[in-house]
């Protein structure tokens, strides 16, 4: 049976979401709704002759850098080369958009395929988590208070956030900051002497891009997140392996490693600051 790759449409969201949930990959509806409608995202779907959705892939264009993710194939059609075709296709789309570097976070199962396509190990992402320290079910709050420099996002923060983000990631993610940052979804640390030092921006599906060149700023932002979270829930952060001192400080503050995964890169080297990255939107946006 012939397999065709084409751009994902809104009509694909329901069937893909149902199939991915059935495959225990978790809920993806809000994610697919975003990528289908966002101009910097290039989602693809593989379909058979009768129109059944067999797989997905997404490339996100962040200026010269593309993130590749949501490479998924239905279980009964795996080992037929569909995943490789989808990956090659989104890489081609990213290169056509002018991207010189492609980045992805791989599973150990998927890593051989990506290395076959020219990806190399760049580093590892280390996901750490900690219980919330906010009000519990009875309404009792933990002792202490949030750093007074941490405040909700304001629209006039966007330029400073984009500048810090570019230096940290080497990517132009202004389009994502503009799409996700609101006073309810984003916080910044604003020092009256040194200016805006870092930020957290949350997406609808729960990921949180956290950027802070100064580890003290990062810990203040992450602890503020803990104080907004009840003790029966966990807060997560994604730190890169280069940031060993930052990981140690988080462990000392009550965080523990949940899992880690290889971050792979293909193409031109990045000019970036991995120690300034403390969280991601997800593994197909950066």
C-alpha positions as a Markdown table, in Angstrom:
| # | Residue | x | y | z |
|---|---|---|---|---|
| 1 | Unk | 0.0 | 0.0 | 0.0 |
| 2 | Unk | 1.3 | 3.4 | -1.0 |
| 3 | Unk | 2.3 | 5.9 | 1.7 |
| 4 | Unk | 2.1 | 9.6 | 1.1 |
| 5 | Unk | 3.5 | 12.4 | 3.2 |
| 6 | Unk | 1.7 | 15.8 | 3.3 |
| 7 | Unk | 1.3 | 18.8 | 5.5 |
| 8 | Unk | -0.8 | 18.2 | 8.6 |
| 9 | Unk | -4.3 | 19.8 | 8.7 |
| 10 | Unk | -6.9 | 20.4 | 11.3 |
| 11 | Unk | -8.7 | 17.3 | 10.2 |
| 12 | Unk | -5.7 | 15.2 | 11.1 |
| 13 | Unk | -5.7 | 16.4 | 14.8 |
| 14 | Unk | -8.5 | 14.1 | 16.1 |
| 15 | Unk | -7.3 | 10.8 | 14.6 |
| 16 | Unk | -3.7 | 11.5 | 15.4 |
| 17 | Unk | -4.5 | 12.5 | 19.0 |
| 18 | Unk | -6.5 | 9.3 | 19.5 |
| 19 | Unk | -3.9 | 7.1 | 18.0 |
| 20 | Unk | -1.1 | 8.6 | 20.0 |
| 21 | Unk | -3.1 | 8.4 | 23.3 |
| 22 | Unk | -3.8 | 4.7 | 22.5 |
| 23 | Unk | 0.0 | 4.3 | 22.1 |
| 24 | Unk | 0.6 | 5.7 | 25.6 |
| 25 | Unk | 2.4 | 8.8 | 24.3 |
| 26 | Unk | 0.1 | 11.1 | 26.2 |
| 27 | Unk | -2.3 | 13.9 | 25.2 |
| 28 | Unk | -1.2 | 15.8 | 22.1 |
| 29 | Unk | -4.3 | 17.7 | 21.0 |
| 30 | Unk | -3.4 | 21.2 | 22.2 |
| 31 | Unk | 0.1 | 20.7 | 20.7 |
| 32 | Unk | -1.2 | 19.7 | 17.3 |
| 33 | Unk | -3.7 | 22.5 | 17.3 |
| 34 | Unk | -0.8 | 24.9 | 17.9 |
| 35 | Unk | 1.5 | 23.6 | 15.2 |
| 36 | Unk | -1.2 | 23.4 | 12.6 |
| 37 | Unk | -1.9 | 27.1 | 13.1 |
| 38 | Unk | 1.5 | 28.5 | 13.8 |
| 39 | Unk | 3.5 | 29.8 | 10.8 |
| 40 | Unk | 6.9 | 28.8 | 12.1 |
| 41 | Unk | 5.9 | 25.2 | 12.6 |
| 42 | Unk | 6.0 | 22.7 | 9.7 |
| 43 | Unk | 3.9 | 19.6 | 10.7 |
| 44 | Unk | 3.7 | 16.6 | 8.4 |
| 45 | Unk | 1.6 | 13.5 | 8.4 |
| 46 | Unk | 2.0 | 10.1 | 6.7 |
| 47 | Unk | -1.2 | 8.6 | 5.3 |
| 48 | Unk | -2.0 | 5.4 | 3.4 |
| 49 | Unk | -4.2 | 5.0 | 0.3 |
| 50 | Unk | -7.4 | 5.1 | 2.4 |
| 51 | Unk | -6.4 | 8.2 | 4.3 |
| 52 | Unk | -5.4 | 6.6 | 7.6 |
| 53 | Unk | -2.9 | 8.6 | 9.6 |
| 54 | Unk | 0.2 | 6.5 | 10.0 |
| 55 | Unk | 2.7 | 8.9 | 11.5 |
| 56 | Unk | 3.7 | 12.5 | 12.3 |
| 57 | Unk | 6.7 | 14.8 | 12.3 |
| 58 | Unk | 7.1 | 18.5 | 13.2 |
| 59 | Unk | 9.9 | 21.0 | 12.3 |
| 60 | Unk | 9.9 | 24.3 | 14.1 |
| 61 | Unk | 11.9 | 27.1 | 12.5 |
| 62 | Unk | 13.6 | 29.3 | 15.1 |
| 63 | Unk | 15.6 | 31.6 | 12.8 |
| 64 | Unk | 18.7 | 29.6 | 11.6 |
| 65 | Unk | 17.9 | 26.7 | 13.9 |
| 66 | Unk | 15.2 | 24.0 | 13.4 |
| 67 | Unk | 13.8 | 21.8 | 16.1 |
| 68 | Unk | 12.7 | 18.4 | 14.9 |
| 69 | Unk | 10.2 | 16.4 | 17.0 |
| 70 | Unk | 7.0 | 14.4 | 17.4 |
| 71 | Unk | 8.4 | 11.7 | 15.1 |
| 72 | Unk | 5.8 | 9.0 | 15.7 |
| 73 | Unk | 4.5 | 6.0 | 13.7 |
| 74 | Unk | 1.5 | 3.8 | 14.5 |
| 75 | Unk | 2.7 | 0.6 | 16.2 |
| 76 | Unk | 1.4 | -1.8 | 13.4 |
| 77 | Unk | 3.4 | 0.0 | 10.7 |
| 78 | Unk | 6.8 | 0.4 | 12.4 |
| 79 | Unk | 10.0 | -0.9 | 10.9 |
| 80 | Unk | 8.8 | -0.1 | 7.4 |
| 81 | Unk | 10.9 | 3.1 | 7.1 |
| 82 | Unk | 8.0 | 5.5 | 7.7 |
| 83 | Unk | 9.8 | 7.2 | 10.6 |
| 84 | Unk | 12.9 | 7.8 | 8.5 |
| 85 | Unk | 10.9 | 9.2 | 5.6 |
| 86 | Unk | 9.1 | 11.6 | 7.9 |
| 87 | Unk | 12.4 | 12.7 | 9.5 |
| 88 | Unk | 14.1 | 13.3 | 6.1 |
| 89 | Unk | 11.0 | 15.2 | 5.0 |
| 90 | Unk | 10.9 | 17.6 | 7.9 |
| 91 | Unk | 14.7 | 18.1 | 7.7 |
| 92 | Unk | 14.3 | 19.1 | 4.0 |
| 93 | Unk | 11.5 | 21.5 | 5.0 |
| 94 | Unk | 13.7 | 23.1 | 7.6 |
| 95 | Unk | 16.6 | 23.5 | 5.2 |
| 96 | Unk | 14.3 | 25.0 | 2.6 |
| 97 | Unk | 13.3 | 27.5 | 5.3 |
| 98 | Unk | 17.0 | 28.5 | 5.7 |
| 99 | Unk | 17.9 | 26.6 | 8.8 |
| 100 | Unk | 21.6 | 25.7 | 9.0 |
| 101 | Unk | 21.3 | 23.7 | 12.2 |
| 102 | Unk | 18.8 | 21.0 | 13.3 |
| 103 | Unk | 18.4 | 19.9 | 16.9 |
| 104 | Unk | 16.3 | 17.1 | 18.5 |
| 105 | Unk | 16.0 | 15.2 | 21.8 |
| 106 | Unk | 16.1 | 11.5 | 21.0 |
| 107 | Unk | 15.0 | 8.4 | 22.7 |
| 108 | Unk | 17.6 | 5.6 | 22.9 |
| 109 | Unk | 15.4 | 3.6 | 20.5 |
| 110 | Unk | 15.3 | 6.4 | 18.0 |
| 111 | Unk | 18.9 | 7.6 | 18.3 |
| 112 | Unk | 20.4 | 5.1 | 15.7 |
| 113 | Unk | 18.0 | 6.4 | 13.0 |
| 114 | Unk | 19.0 | 10.1 | 13.7 |
| 115 | Unk | 22.7 | 9.3 | 13.7 |
| 116 | Unk | 22.2 | 7.5 | 10.4 |
| 117 | Unk | 20.8 | 10.8 | 9.1 |
| 118 | Unk | 23.9 | 12.8 | 10.2 |
| 119 | Unk | 23.0 | 13.8 | 13.7 |
| 120 | Unk | 25.7 | 13.8 | 16.4 |
| 121 | Unk | 25.5 | 13.8 | 20.2 |
| 122 | Unk | 25.7 | 17.4 | 21.4 |
| 123 | Unk | 24.9 | 17.0 | 25.1 |
| 124 | Unk | 22.2 | 15.5 | 27.3 |
| 125 | Unk | 19.1 | 17.1 | 28.8 |
| 126 | Unk | 18.7 | 16.3 | 32.4 |
| 127 | Unk | 15.1 | 16.6 | 33.7 |
| 128 | Unk | 14.8 | 17.3 | 37.4 |
| 129 | Unk | 11.7 | 17.6 | 39.5 |
| 130 | Unk | 10.7 | 18.8 | 43.0 |
| 131 | Unk | 7.4 | 18.9 | 44.9 |
| 132 | Unk | 5.5 | 22.2 | 45.1 |
| 133 | Unk | 5.8 | 24.2 | 48.3 |
| 134 | Unk | 2.6 | 26.2 | 47.9 |
| 135 | Unk | -0.7 | 25.9 | 49.8 |
| 136 | Unk | -1.7 | 22.3 | 50.5 |
| 137 | Unk | -5.3 | 20.9 | 50.4 |
| 138 | Unk | -6.1 | 22.6 | 53.7 |
| 139 | Unk | -4.9 | 26.0 | 52.4 |
| 140 | Unk | -1.9 | 26.0 | 54.6 |
| 141 | Unk | 1.1 | 27.6 | 52.8 |
| 142 | Unk | 4.8 | 26.8 | 53.3 |
| 143 | Unk | 7.0 | 29.2 | 55.3 |
| 144 | Unk | 8.9 | 31.9 | 53.4 |
| 145 | Unk | 8.0 | 34.0 | 50.4 |
| 146 | Unk | 8.8 | 34.4 | 46.8 |
| 147 | Unk | 11.7 | 36.6 | 45.8 |
| 148 | Unk | 10.1 | 40.1 | 45.4 |
| 149 | Unk | 12.0 | 40.6 | 42.1 |
| 150 | Unk | 9.9 | 37.9 | 40.5 |
| 151 | Unk | 6.8 | 39.4 | 38.9 |
| 152 | Unk | 4.3 | 38.6 | 36.1 |
| 153 | Unk | 5.2 | 39.3 | 32.5 |
| 154 | Unk | 4.4 | 42.7 | 30.9 |
| 155 | Unk | 4.3 | 43.3 | 27.1 |
| 156 | Unk | 7.3 | 45.7 | 27.4 |
| 157 | Unk | 9.4 | 42.8 | 28.6 |
| 158 | Unk | 9.4 | 41.1 | 25.3 |
| 159 | Unk | 12.5 | 42.7 | 23.7 |
| 160 | Unk | 14.7 | 42.0 | 26.7 |
| 161 | Unk | 13.4 | 38.4 | 26.9 |
| 162 | Unk | 14.1 | 37.9 | 23.2 |
| 163 | Unk | 17.7 | 39.2 | 23.7 |
| 164 | Unk | 18.4 | 37.0 | 26.6 |
| 165 | Unk | 16.8 | 34.0 | 24.9 |
| 166 | Unk | 18.9 | 34.5 | 21.7 |
| 167 | Unk | 22.1 | 34.6 | 23.7 |
| 168 | Unk | 21.2 | 31.4 | 25.6 |
| 169 | Unk | 19.8 | 29.3 | 22.8 |
| 170 | Unk | 21.4 | 30.7 | 19.6 |
| 171 | Unk | 17.8 | 30.6 | 18.2 |
| 172 | Unk | 15.3 | 33.3 | 17.3 |
| 173 | Unk | 12.3 | 32.3 | 19.4 |
| 174 | Unk | 10.7 | 35.7 | 19.5 |
| 175 | Unk | 7.7 | 34.2 | 17.7 |
| 176 | Unk | 7.2 | 31.6 | 20.5 |
| 177 | Unk | 7.6 | 34.2 | 23.3 |
| 178 | Unk | 5.1 | 36.4 | 21.5 |
| 179 | Unk | 2.7 | 33.4 | 21.1 |
| 180 | Unk | 2.8 | 32.2 | 24.7 |
| 181 | Unk | 3.8 | 35.0 | 27.1 |
| 182 | Unk | 0.9 | 36.5 | 29.0 |
| 183 | Unk | 0.8 | 37.9 | 32.6 |
| 184 | Unk | -0.8 | 34.5 | 33.6 |
| 185 | Unk | 1.6 | 32.2 | 31.8 |
| 186 | Unk | 5.0 | 34.0 | 32.2 |
| 187 | Unk | 7.1 | 35.4 | 35.0 |
| 188 | Unk | 10.3 | 37.4 | 34.9 |
| 189 | Unk | 12.9 | 38.3 | 37.4 |
| 190 | Unk | 13.4 | 42.1 | 37.2 |
| 191 | Unk | 16.2 | 43.5 | 39.2 |
| 192 | Unk | 16.0 | 47.3 | 39.8 |
| 193 | Unk | 19.8 | 47.7 | 39.2 |
| 194 | Unk | 20.6 | 45.0 | 36.5 |
| 195 | Unk | 17.3 | 44.9 | 34.7 |
| 196 | Unk | 15.5 | 41.7 | 33.5 |
| 197 | Unk | 17.7 | 38.7 | 34.3 |
| 198 | Unk | 15.6 | 35.8 | 33.3 |
| 199 | Unk | 12.1 | 34.4 | 32.6 |
| 200 | Unk | 9.8 | 31.4 | 32.6 |
| 201 | Unk | 7.1 | 31.1 | 29.8 |
| 202 | Unk | 4.6 | 28.3 | 30.1 |
| 203 | Unk | 2.8 | 26.8 | 27.0 |
| 204 | Unk | -0.7 | 25.4 | 27.0 |
| 205 | Unk | 0.5 | 21.8 | 27.3 |
| 206 | Unk | 2.6 | 22.5 | 30.3 |
| 207 | Unk | 6.2 | 22.9 | 29.1 |
| 208 | Unk | 8.1 | 25.9 | 30.5 |
| 209 | Unk | 10.9 | 27.6 | 28.7 |
| 210 | Unk | 13.2 | 28.9 | 31.5 |
| 211 | Unk | 16.1 | 31.1 | 30.6 |
| 212 | Unk | 18.5 | 32.7 | 33.1 |
| 213 | Unk | 22.2 | 33.3 | 32.5 |
| 214 | Unk | 22.7 | 33.8 | 36.3 |
| 215 | Unk | 22.1 | 30.6 | 38.3 |
| 216 | Unk | 20.8 | 32.7 | 41.3 |
| 217 | Unk | 18.1 | 34.1 | 39.0 |
| 218 | Unk | 17.2 | 30.6 | 37.7 |
| 219 | Unk | 16.8 | 29.2 | 41.2 |
| 220 | Unk | 14.7 | 32.2 | 42.2 |
| 221 | Unk | 12.4 | 31.7 | 39.2 |
| 222 | Unk | 12.1 | 27.9 | 39.7 |
| 223 | Unk | 11.5 | 28.3 | 43.4 |
| 224 | Unk | 8.7 | 30.8 | 42.6 |
| 225 | Unk | 7.1 | 28.1 | 40.4 |
| 226 | Unk | 7.3 | 25.7 | 43.3 |
| 227 | Unk | 5.5 | 28.2 | 45.6 |
| 228 | Unk | 2.7 | 28.4 | 43.1 |
| 229 | Unk | 2.3 | 24.6 | 43.1 |
| 230 | Unk | 0.8 | 22.5 | 45.8 |
| 231 | Unk | 2.9 | 19.8 | 47.6 |
| 232 | Unk | 1.0 | 16.9 | 46.0 |
| 233 | Unk | 2.3 | 18.0 | 42.5 |
| 234 | Unk | 5.8 | 18.3 | 41.0 |
| 235 | Unk | 7.5 | 21.1 | 39.1 |
| 236 | Unk | 10.0 | 20.1 | 36.5 |
| 237 | Unk | 13.0 | 21.8 | 34.9 |
| 238 | Unk | 15.2 | 20.7 | 32.0 |
| 239 | Unk | 18.9 | 21.4 | 32.5 |
| 240 | Unk | 21.8 | 20.6 | 30.2 |
| 241 | Unk | 24.6 | 18.3 | 31.3 |
| 242 | Unk | 27.2 | 21.2 | 30.9 |
| 243 | Unk | 25.5 | 22.9 | 33.8 |
| 244 | Unk | 26.8 | 20.5 | 36.5 |
| 245 | Unk | 27.0 | 23.2 | 39.1 |
| 246 | Unk | 23.4 | 24.2 | 38.4 |
| 247 | Unk | 22.2 | 20.6 | 38.7 |
| 248 | Unk | 24.1 | 20.3 | 42.0 |
| 249 | Unk | 22.4 | 23.5 | 43.4 |
| 250 | Unk | 19.0 | 22.2 | 42.4 |
| 251 | Unk | 19.7 | 18.9 | 44.1 |
| 252 | Unk | 20.8 | 20.8 | 47.3 |
| 253 | Unk | 17.5 | 22.7 | 47.1 |
| 254 | Unk | 15.4 | 19.5 | 47.0 |
| 255 | Unk | 15.2 | 18.6 | 43.3 |
| 256 | Unk | 16.0 | 15.1 | 42.0 |
| 257 | Unk | 16.7 | 13.7 | 38.6 |
| 258 | Unk | 13.6 | 12.3 | 36.9 |
| 259 | Unk | 15.2 | 11.2 | 33.6 |
| 260 | Unk | 17.7 | 12.3 | 30.9 |
| 261 | Unk | 17.9 | 12.0 | 27.2 |
| 262 | Unk | 20.5 | 12.7 | 24.4 |
| 263 | Unk | 20.3 | 16.0 | 22.6 |
| 264 | Unk | 21.5 | 15.6 | 19.0 |
| 265 | Unk | 22.6 | 18.2 | 16.5 |
| 266 | Unk | 23.1 | 18.3 | 12.7 |
| 267 | Unk | 24.7 | 21.1 | 10.7 |
| 268 | Unk | 26.4 | 24.3 | 11.7 |
| 269 | Unk | 27.6 | 24.5 | 15.3 |
| 270 | Unk | 25.5 | 26.6 | 17.6 |
| 271 | Unk | 26.6 | 29.8 | 19.3 |
| 272 | Unk | 24.9 | 29.4 | 22.6 |
| 273 | Unk | 25.1 | 29.3 | 26.4 |
| 274 | Unk | 23.8 | 25.9 | 27.6 |
| 275 | Unk | 24.3 | 26.9 | 31.3 |
| 276 | Unk | 21.6 | 29.5 | 30.8 |
| 277 | Unk | 18.9 | 27.0 | 29.7 |
| 278 | Unk | 16.8 | 25.6 | 32.6 |
| 279 | Unk | 13.6 | 24.5 | 30.8 |
| 280 | Unk | 12.0 | 24.0 | 27.4 |
| 281 | Unk | 8.6 | 24.5 | 25.8 |
| 282 | Unk | 8.8 | 20.9 | 24.6 |
| 283 | Unk | 11.2 | 18.8 | 22.5 |
| 284 | Unk | 9.9 | 20.0 | 19.1 |
| 285 | Unk | 10.0 | 23.7 | 19.8 |
| 286 | Unk | 13.1 | 24.1 | 22.0 |
